[in-house]
Amino acid sequence: MSFAQLRSQALSLEKQTESLLSKYSKFQADVGESTGESADEAATKLQLHDVLAKRDEVVARLAVVSDSESVSTSKLQQLTRHREVLADHRRSAQRIESALQEHRQRNNLMFSVHSGLEAHRQRNAQDREGLNATDYALDERQRVDGANSLADRLLQSAYETREELWAQRQYLQSAQQRMMGTLASVPGINTLISKIGTRRKRDTIILATVIAVCIILLVWL
């Protein structure tokens, strides 16, 4: 398949990704007090992951074609742009997914706390009458044990949340390293990026000089 055909596939998949990201982000506003994802949300997330995986394959094939053929500088720039857009879309998907997970984890924690407090209140109402000193002491001991158990569960949930966030951070760092390694392995990319940076700096200096001259002329005139 030619470079143009592969690029057409990449552009089509990018549009699909943008549409899925827009749909996926709307679930953040609808999450409310839910503790689990809906069937529609799960299907959207699965579609989004599938499209991103397809884009990985298409971009990799574009890189192979670029290496095997004598492609122009503009095509190399297009390949670089497809990689950048793919990385941005992957970060957006991960950010939305993490936000949804974190919100639901908080909902689960709050539900556990409310359930524990309600159970404690009901036990107090049922056992308040007719308790002798020994029964009261035993009941208080059970309440303390129950409170400790609830605290342990909350701490465990907090630790699990922290571990998940750390794993997500490691995944993003690994993805960035792979992307940088891929860029470094493509001949001419580093030189091209350096030339683009130099040209931007030169244009900035020229623009600044023109603005300065105009200001001086306005002051003197």
TORKOL-4160 file (C-alpha; in steps of 0.2 Angstrom, whole numbers, padded with zeros to 4 digits, m for minus):
221
<pt num="1" X="0000" Y="0000" Z="0000"/>
<pt num="2" X="0007" Y="0017" Z="m0005"/>
<pt num="3" X="0010" Y="0032" Z="0007"/>
<pt num="4" X="m0005" Y="0041" Z="0001"/>
<pt num="5" X="m0017" Y="0027" Z="0004"/>
<pt num="6" X="m0010" Y="0024" Z="0022"/>
<pt num="7" X="m0011" Y="0042" Z="0026"/>
<pt num="8" X="m0029" Y="0042" Z="0020"/>
<pt num="9" X="m0033" Y="0028" Z="0032"/>
<pt num="10" X="m0023" Y="0038" Z="0046"/>
<pt num="11" X="m0034" Y="0054" Z="0043"/>
<pt num="12" X="m0050" Y="0043" Z="0043"/>
<pt num="13" X="m0045" Y="0035" Z="0060"/>
<pt num="14" X="m0041" Y="0052" Z="0067"/>
<pt num="15" X="m0058" Y="0058" Z="0064"/>
<pt num="16" X="m0066" Y="0043" Z="0072"/>
<pt num="17" X="m0055" Y="0045" Z="0087"/>
<pt num="18" X="m0060" Y="0063" Z="0089"/>
<pt num="19" X="m0079" Y="0058" Z="0088"/>
<pt num="20" X="m0076" Y="0044" Z="0101"/>
<pt num="21" X="m0066" Y="0056" Z="0113"/>
<pt num="22" X="m0080" Y="0068" Z="0112"/>
<pt num="23" X="m0093" Y="0055" Z="0116"/>
<pt num="24" X="m0082" Y="0047" Z="0130"/>
<pt num="25" X="m0079" Y="0064" Z="0138"/>
<pt num="26" X="m0098" Y="0067" Z="0141"/>
<pt num="27" X="m0099" Y="0052" Z="0153"/>
<pt num="28" X="m0089" Y="0063" Z="0165"/>
<pt num="29" X="m0104" Y="0074" Z="0167"/>
<pt num="30" X="m0116" Y="0060" Z="0169"/>
<pt num="31" X="m0106" Y="0049" Z="0181"/>
<pt num="32" X="m0115" Y="0057" Z="0196"/>
<pt num="33" X="m0115" Y="0045" Z="0211"/>
<pt num="34" X="m0113" Y="0029" Z="0200"/>
<pt num="35" X="m0101" Y="0016" Z="0206"/>
<pt num="36" X="m0099" Y="0007" Z="0189"/>
<pt num="37" X="m0098" Y="0011" Z="0171"/>
<pt num="38" X="m0113" Y="0009" Z="0160"/>
<pt num="39" X="m0114" Y="m0003" Z="0145"/>
<pt num="40" X="m0114" Y="0012" Z="0133"/>
<pt num="41" X="m0098" Y="0019" Z="0142"/>
<pt num="42" X="m0089" Y="0002" Z="0141"/>
<pt num="43" X="m0093" Y="0000" Z="0123"/>
<pt num="44" X="m0087" Y="0017" Z="0119"/>
<pt num="45" X="m0071" Y="0014" Z="0128"/>
<pt num="46" X="m0068" Y="m0002" Z="0119"/>
<pt num="47" X="m0071" Y="0006" Z="0102"/>
<pt num="48" X="m0059" Y="0020" Z="0107"/>
<pt num="49" X="m0045" Y="0008" Z="0112"/>
<pt num="50" X="m0048" Y="m0002" Z="0096"/>
<pt num="51" X="m0046" Y="0014" Z="0085"/>
<pt num="52" X="m0030" Y="0019" Z="0094"/>
<pt num="53" X="m0023" Y="0002" Z="0091"/>
<pt num="54" X="m0027" Y="0003" Z="0072"/>
<pt num="55" X="m0019" Y="0020" Z="0071"/>
<pt num="56" X="m0003" Y="0013" Z="0079"/>
<pt num="57" X="m0002" Y="0000" Z="0065"/>
<pt num="58" X="m0006" Y="0013" Z="0051"/>
<pt num="59" X="0008" Y="0025" Z="0058"/>
<pt num="60" X="0020" Y="0010" Z="0059"/>
<pt num="61" X="0017" Y="0005" Z="0041"/>
<pt num="62" X="0019" Y="0024" Z="0036"/>
<pt num="63" X="0036" Y="0023" Z="0044"/>
<pt num="64" X="0041" Y="0007" Z="0035"/>
<pt num="65" X="0035" Y="0015" Z="0018"/>
<pt num="66" X="0045" Y="0031" Z="0022"/>
<pt num="67" X="0061" Y="0020" Z="0026"/>
<pt num="68" X="0059" Y="0010" Z="0010"/>
<pt num="69" X="0055" Y="0023" Z="m0002"/>
<pt num="70" X="0063" Y="0040" Z="m0006"/>
<pt num="71" X="0049" Y="0051" Z="0002"/>
<pt num="72" X="0049" Y="0070" Z="0002"/>
<pt num="73" X="0052" Y="0082" Z="0017"/>
<pt num="74" X="0033" Y="0086" Z="0017"/>
<pt num="75" X="0028" Y="0067" Z="0019"/>
<pt num="76" X="0041" Y="0066" Z="0033"/>
<pt num="77" X="0032" Y="0081" Z="0041"/>
<pt num="78" X="0015" Y="0072" Z="0039"/>
<pt num="79" X="0022" Y="0056" Z="0047"/>
<pt num="80" X="0028" Y="0066" Z="0062"/>
<pt num="81" X="0011" Y="0075" Z="0063"/>
<pt num="82" X="0002" Y="0059" Z="0063"/>
<pt num="83" X="0013" Y="0053" Z="0077"/>
<pt num="84" X="0010" Y="0069" Z="0087"/>
<pt num="85" X="m0009" Y="0068" Z="0085"/>
<pt num="86" X="m0009" Y="0050" Z="0090"/>
<pt num="87" X="0000" Y="0053" Z="0106"/>
<pt num="88" X="m0011" Y="0068" Z="0110"/>
<pt num="89" X="m0027" Y="0057" Z="0108"/>
<pt num="90" X="m0020" Y="0043" Z="0118"/>
<pt num="91" X="m0016" Y="0055" Z="0132"/>
<pt num="92" X="m0034" Y="0062" Z="0131"/>
<pt num="93" X="m0042" Y="0045" Z="0132"/>
<pt num="94" X="m0031" Y="0040" Z="0147"/>
<pt num="95" X="m0035" Y="0057" Z="0156"/>
<pt num="96" X="m0054" Y="0054" Z="0153"/>
<pt num="97" X="m0053" Y="0036" Z="0159"/>
<pt num="98" X="m0043" Y="0040" Z="0174"/>
<pt num="99" X="m0055" Y="0054" Z="0179"/>
<pt num="100" X="m0070" Y="0042" Z="0178"/>
<pt num="101" X="m0061" Y="0029" Z="0188"/>
<pt num="102" X="m0056" Y="0041" Z="0202"/>
<pt num="103" X="m0074" Y="0048" Z="0203"/>
<pt num="104" X="m0081" Y="0031" Z="0205"/>
<pt num="105" X="m0068" Y="0026" Z="0218"/>
<pt num="106" X="m0073" Y="0041" Z="0228"/>
<pt num="107" X="m0091" Y="0036" Z="0226"/>
<pt num="108" X="m0087" Y="0018" Z="0232"/>
<pt num="109" X="m0078" Y="0025" Z="0247"/>
<pt num="110" X="m0092" Y="0037" Z="0252"/>
<pt num="111" X="m0105" Y="0023" Z="0250"/>
<pt num="112" X="m0094" Y="0012" Z="0262"/>
<pt num="113" X="m0093" Y="0026" Z="0275"/>
<pt num="114" X="m0112" Y="0029" Z="0274"/>
<pt num="115" X="m0116" Y="0011" Z="0275"/>
<pt num="116" X="m0105" Y="0009" Z="0290"/>
<pt num="117" X="m0113" Y="0024" Z="0299"/>
<pt num="118" X="m0130" Y="0018" Z="0295"/>
<pt num="119" X="m0127" Y="0000" Z="0301"/>
<pt num="120" X="m0119" Y="0008" Z="0317"/>
<pt num="121" X="m0135" Y="0019" Z="0320"/>
<pt num="122" X="m0147" Y="0004" Z="0318"/>
<pt num="123" X="m0137" Y="m0007" Z="0330"/>
<pt num="124" X="m0137" Y="0007" Z="0343"/>
<pt num="125" X="m0156" Y="0010" Z="0341"/>
<pt num="126" X="m0159" Y="m0009" Z="0342"/>
<pt num="127" X="m0148" Y="m0013" Z="0357"/>
<pt num="128" X="m0150" Y="0003" Z="0367"/>
<pt num="129" X="m0163" Y="m0004" Z="0379"/>
<pt num="130" X="m0161" Y="m0018" Z="0391"/>
<pt num="131" X="m0142" Y="m0019" Z="0390"/>
<pt num="132" X="m0133" Y="m0023" Z="0406"/>
<pt num="133" X="m0115" Y="m0017" Z="0409"/>
<pt num="134" X="m0107" Y="m0033" Z="0402"/>
<pt num="135" X="m0117" Y="m0033" Z="0387"/>
<pt num="136" X="m0114" Y="m0014" Z="0384"/>
<pt num="137" X="m0095" Y="m0017" Z="0385"/>
<pt num="138" X="m0096" Y="m0031" Z="0373"/>
<pt num="139" X="m0106" Y="m0021" Z="0361"/>
<pt num="140" X="m0095" Y="m0006" Z="0362"/>
<pt num="141" X="m0080" Y="m0018" Z="0358"/>
<pt num="142" X="m0089" Y="m0024" Z="0343"/>
<pt num="143" X="m0092" Y="m0007" Z="0337"/>
<pt num="144" X="m0074" Y="m0002" Z="0339"/>
<pt num="145" X="m0069" Y="m0018" Z="0329"/>
<pt num="146" X="m0081" Y="m0013" Z="0316"/>
<pt num="147" X="m0075" Y="0005" Z="0315"/>
<pt num="148" X="m0057" Y="m0002" Z="0314"/>
<pt num="149" X="m0062" Y="m0014" Z="0300"/>
<pt num="150" X="m0070" Y="0000" Z="0290"/>
<pt num="151" X="m0055" Y="0011" Z="0292"/>
<pt num="152" X="m0044" Y="m0003" Z="0286"/>
<pt num="153" X="m0055" Y="m0005" Z="0271"/>
<pt num="154" X="m0054" Y="0014" Z="0267"/>
<pt num="155" X="m0035" Y="0014" Z="0269"/>
<pt num="156" X="m0034" Y="m0001" Z="0257"/>
<pt num="157" X="m0044" Y="0007" Z="0244"/>
<pt num="158" X="m0034" Y="0023" Z="0246"/>
<pt num="159" X="m0018" Y="0013" Z="0243"/>
<pt num="160" X="m0025" Y="0004" Z="0228"/>
<pt num="161" X="m0030" Y="0021" Z="0221"/>
<pt num="162" X="m0012" Y="0027" Z="0223"/>
<pt num="163" X="m0005" Y="0012" Z="0215"/>
<pt num="164" X="m0017" Y="0014" Z="0200"/>
<pt num="165" X="m0012" Y="0032" Z="0198"/>
<pt num="166" X="0007" Y="0027" Z="0199"/>
<pt num="167" X="0004" Y="0013" Z="0186"/>
<pt num="168" X="m0004" Y="0025" Z="0174"/>
<pt num="169" X="0010" Y="0038" Z="0176"/>
<pt num="170" X="0023" Y="0024" Z="0172"/>
<pt num="171" X="0013" Y="0019" Z="0157"/>
<pt num="172" X="0013" Y="0037" Z="0151"/>
<pt num="173" X="0031" Y="0039" Z="0154"/>
<pt num="174" X="0034" Y="0022" Z="0145"/>
<pt num="175" X="0024" Y="0028" Z="0130"/>
<pt num="176" X="0033" Y="0044" Z="0129"/>
<pt num="177" X="0050" Y="0035" Z="0129"/>
<pt num="178" X="0044" Y="0023" Z="0115"/>
<pt num="179" X="0038" Y="0037" Z="0105"/>
<pt num="180" X="0055" Y="0046" Z="0107"/>
<pt num="181" X="0064" Y="0030" Z="0103"/>
<pt num="182" X="0054" Y="0028" Z="0087"/>
<pt num="183" X="0057" Y="0046" Z="0082"/>
<pt num="184" X="0076" Y="0043" Z="0084"/>
<pt num="185" X="0076" Y="0027" Z="0074"/>
<pt num="186" X="0068" Y="0036" Z="0058"/>
<pt num="187" X="0082" Y="0043" Z="0047"/>
<pt num="188" X="0082" Y="0062" Z="0045"/>
<pt num="189" X="0068" Y="0066" Z="0058"/>
<pt num="190" X="0080" Y="0073" Z="0070"/>
<pt num="191" X="0089" Y="0084" Z="0057"/>
<pt num="192" X="0072" Y="0089" Z="0050"/>
<pt num="193" X="0066" Y="0094" Z="0068"/>
<pt num="194" X="0082" Y="0104" Z="0071"/>
<pt num="195" X="0080" Y="0113" Z="0054"/>
<pt num="196" X="0062" Y="0118" Z="0058"/>
<pt num="197" X="0067" Y="0124" Z="0075"/>
<pt num="198" X="0081" Y="0135" Z="0068"/>
<pt num="199" X="0069" Y="0142" Z="0055"/>
<pt num="200" X="0056" Y="0147" Z="0068"/>
<pt num="201" X="0070" Y="0155" Z="0078"/>
<pt num="202" X="0076" Y="0165" Z="0063"/>
<pt num="203" X="0058" Y="0170" Z="0059"/>
<pt num="204" X="0055" Y="0176" Z="0077"/>
<pt num="205" X="0071" Y="0187" Z="0077"/>
<pt num="206" X="0066" Y="0195" Z="0060"/>
<pt num="207" X="0048" Y="0198" Z="0067"/>
<pt num="208" X="0055" Y="0206" Z="0083"/>
<pt num="209" X="0067" Y="0217" Z="0073"/>
<pt num="210" X="0053" Y="0223" Z="0061"/>
<pt num="211" X="0042" Y="0227" Z="0076"/>
<pt num="212" X="0056" Y="0237" Z="0085"/>
<pt num="213" X="0060" Y="0247" Z="0069"/>
<pt num="214" X="0041" Y="0251" Z="0068"/>
<pt num="215" X="0041" Y="0257" Z="0086"/>
<pt num="216" X="0056" Y="0268" Z="0084"/>
<pt num="217" X="0048" Y="0276" Z="0068"/>
<pt num="218" X="0032" Y="0279" Z="0077"/>
<pt num="219" X="0041" Y="0287" Z="0092"/>
<pt num="220" X="0052" Y="0299" Z="0081"/>
<pt num="221" X="0038" Y="0303" Z="0069"/>
